[in-house]
């Protein structure tokens, strides 16, 4: 069921997004795990379009917040105001009360405003004054940031980065894909006529089914060993947290399910580790000076940790 539905979603998203099959699959995995995505890439590569296309395909409510230095936490979460008509205070929900929230250029907002997302991303609820409000389900935050332009930005702290299930870069299209983009968007935006493929209730059911994908003890140990290896690597100052281990576990289940399997294999771990662990690491200064990126270190860790072998 999950593989068939994922195929329909992929096909629908590809009506707007040209190429990028792997990126689409990563986005689907985030949805199945009810996790959050951090898209880091240069302007104009289709980050916002991807978020809108996913929301339209899922039939989910969608809101976009343009993060700026003067944005306040209440602009995101909502406020209590005094209603003269009702002669009492009423709550006016902010844009975070949607099923898919696009936090555009999240690193342009101040740390205070960035932190207003922490409770929502982890607990799927928002506390304003003394009242706690539940968020609609499914709930997905897709945040974008530009890695090139650093002036006037506030880098996300580790606590916030750790709440993003995965981080990815869309990248530039190939020559053929860029030609296809021009043809596809020549007369109209295909997003305007895009129809939903599934209902939010179906997504919730799929999220429950993903948790039933089998993970054998040897593969589970492999996941734990990969995470733990990041905490003892000479090039890494801060390794993956237990939340990262859990994220790797669940994304492997989702990866297996969209490929039509009811069990996780070590190759699933290798495929998911770069997306799940890279943004959660802090490499030491000497490593950065040598030009090594967190992606390089994760690749080395995955290659170093012994892979479980099926017993004869």
Beta strands, then each sheet from edge to edge (+ up, - down):
strand 1: 37-40
strand 2: 62-66
strand 3: 78-83
strand 4: 88-93
strand 5: 100-104
strand 6: 125-128
strand 7: 131-134
strand 8: 140-145
strand 9: 166-168
strand 10: 236-238
strand 11: 282-283
sheet 1: 2+ 5+ 8+ 1+ 9+
sheet 2: 3+ 4-
sheet 3: 6+ 7-
sheet 4: 10+ 11-
end
